[in-house]
Amino acid sequence: MKHNFGAGPCILPKEVFQEASQAVLDFDNTGLSILEISHRSKEFEAVVIETERLVRELLNVPHGYSVLFLQGGASQQFAMVPMNILPEGAKAAYLDTGVWASKAAKEAKKVGQVEVVASSSDRNYCYVPKGYEIPSDAAYFHFTSNNTIYGTEVFETPKASIPIVVDMSSDILSRNINVADYDLIYAGAQKNMGPAGVTLVIIKDDLFGKSGRTLPTIFGYEAHAKAGSMYNTPPVFSIYVSMLNLRWLKAKGGIAVIEQENIVKARTLYDEIERNPYFRGTADVADRSRMNVTFVMDTPELEAEFLALAKERNLIGIKGHRSVGGFRASIYNALSIGSINALVDAMQEFEEGKK
Amino acid sequence: MKHNFGAGPCILPKEVFQEASQAVLDFDNTGLSILEISHRSKEFEAVVIETERLVRELLNVPHGYSVLFLQGGASQQFAMVPMNILPEGAKAAYLDTGVWASKAAKEAKKVGQVEVVASSSDRNYCYVPKGYEIPSDAAYFHFTSNNTIYGTEVFETPKASIPIVVDMSSDILSRNINVADYDLIYAGAQKNMGPAGVTLVIIKDDLFGKSGRTLPTIFGYEAHAKAGSMYNTPPVFSIYVSMLNLRWLKAKGGIAVIEQENIVKARTLYDEIERNPYFRGTADVADRSRMNVTFVMDTPELEAEFLALAKERNLIGIKGHRSVGGFRASIYNALSIGSINALVDAMQEFEEGKK
């Protein structure tokens, strides 16, 4: 068995793969593949409705928010957010906590003015800035709740008098959030929601048309909301697999249960990193991510050796991103504590071998 | 066995479903699902490279064109085309041959000026306008090569001194085309290329940045071309299944072979429509589509009766679009002549039953 620590697209539950595989041959006893059914069929309409219902239920989405399934990932949201809610001449406020946060700001600058309120680039994004001011005259404030590359996470939602927009691509559905704290949440599905190819957007309806700009219909959130995410042909299979995965999460007990598991998984791994003299965490302790655990060696020459051992032990995808180096273990919802233990075992085996 | 005449997402070859189903469990003997592998893994990079190579080979794409796999379907191309190649103050020329052609023009109007050079709306789009003039001062000319709803197809590429853009969503890879006749070809995959969730764009490189507009990076073709369709996380599974389908097409003998089959399939069905006194084709004979065969009854009261018989005979998806009524048989590449014969048999059975 392989332990998939990849950063995304990433591990999903085995049961989901099995059901999805079956549906590619025969979807819901229709005698047709999920890949050949019409998106307008009553069978697929039921899938979209259930997927939306599960998102609403699991995240406890309040009244007055739309739940959309779009395409183009977070990268397309970097553009759609300002196009939809940044009026001509107005400015937006961005928090810079890494490559993706910075890209979001850079793309927004192609649409309007951007003020970066704080940045942790001074220490290679190993922490989350605090104590910054959010300008009350900005159209909105944007931040990234989990920084996949650097292994930091924002657990406390910034308070502001202006709309708050968050890119939750890599930690949505991994912990309890209060949706009402945000005005717009977006997330590429390919971490905890489903496979690549679909993007979740949860938007407060009063943001529709807020920028006053004339946009092609497909780039406005409202058309998608009105059409129940069927304005154009949706990514049928990616939505279907997301539904299977959300069903799995619900059957497990929902966010409260998965959050406890994620806390235990992260603690187990961080504890070993702290204990083991060969490894060292890269993120400040207070801001350590529960989804992406980044760590290096004090003796970088040994890193290749540990990677080789990891490979032998079927630990996949733990090479760190080039911006941080070392290792990154992405420990999303579907990764079991058993896989964490397998990694910890390998770290201890490595230590033993050096004695 | 079901005969899937759905308009799209639509039938793909059984072999493709089988291989795709297997890859959801174990992709390419990696021990991982195609749904959990990194898009940056060497295994998936090989998939993107092969998919592009197959498109280039099957369509004989000349040097100087980029082949891109994007998201958002033709609907997103309705916006991206003018954003990329319609300069501020310039106008674009559009041919109106149906709902989708008309939507393309409508969306372009949100970006710049549009001149509709001709329309067949006067006769509910049952023909393709001819003899119109394409203004040489327009930035480009746009048309739709196959009109899924109305069952018409443009077999002769319009000649113009300006760039030609074509929406080939529903007939790409079904017949021989000369790519050099076009400057930009786009197609939602979900007819003859693959499942929903990926969009094919074939663009002449000298169109990059042609509009001179400042665009969010993700909406410019050039960034996708430079990144080999990996500017952002691509729709992994939809590209993978497209590759399987293109392999199938190549193994069959490529476009020349499938085009002959499609000609025979269409002729067989149109012949029966002409022969059978209960049915009547809706499109002008010269412009009849080989992909979507639209027909009605002279006695509309009998249509429900034929639909019931079709259902009994496992003929799926033949109800016509509400704009035309009656029936529509979509007979894409993967639909066998056996399925055409099953439909013809049902039509004859219906006729017999009335004697």
Interface residues (C-beta under 8 A of the other chain):
Chain A: M1 K2 N4 G6 A7 G8 P9 C10 I11 L12 V16 F17 Q18 A20 S21 Q22 V24 L25 T30 G31 L32 S33 L35 E36 I37 S38 H39 Q71 G72 G73 A74 S75 Q76 F78 A79 M83 E107 K110 V111 G188 Q190 P195 A196 G197 V198 T214 L215 P216 T217 I218 F219 Y231 N232 T233 P234 P235 V236 F237 S238 V241 N314 I316 G317
Chain B: M1 K2 N4 G6 A7 G8 P9 C10 I11 L12 V16 F17 Q18 A20 S21 Q22 V24 L25 G31 L32 S33 L35 E36 I37 S38 H39 Q71 G72 G73 A74 S75 Q76 F78 A79 M83 E107 K110 V111 G188 Q190 P195 A196 G197 V198 T214 L215 P216 T217 I218 F219 Y231 N232 T233 P234 P235 V236 F237 S238 V241 N314 I316 G317
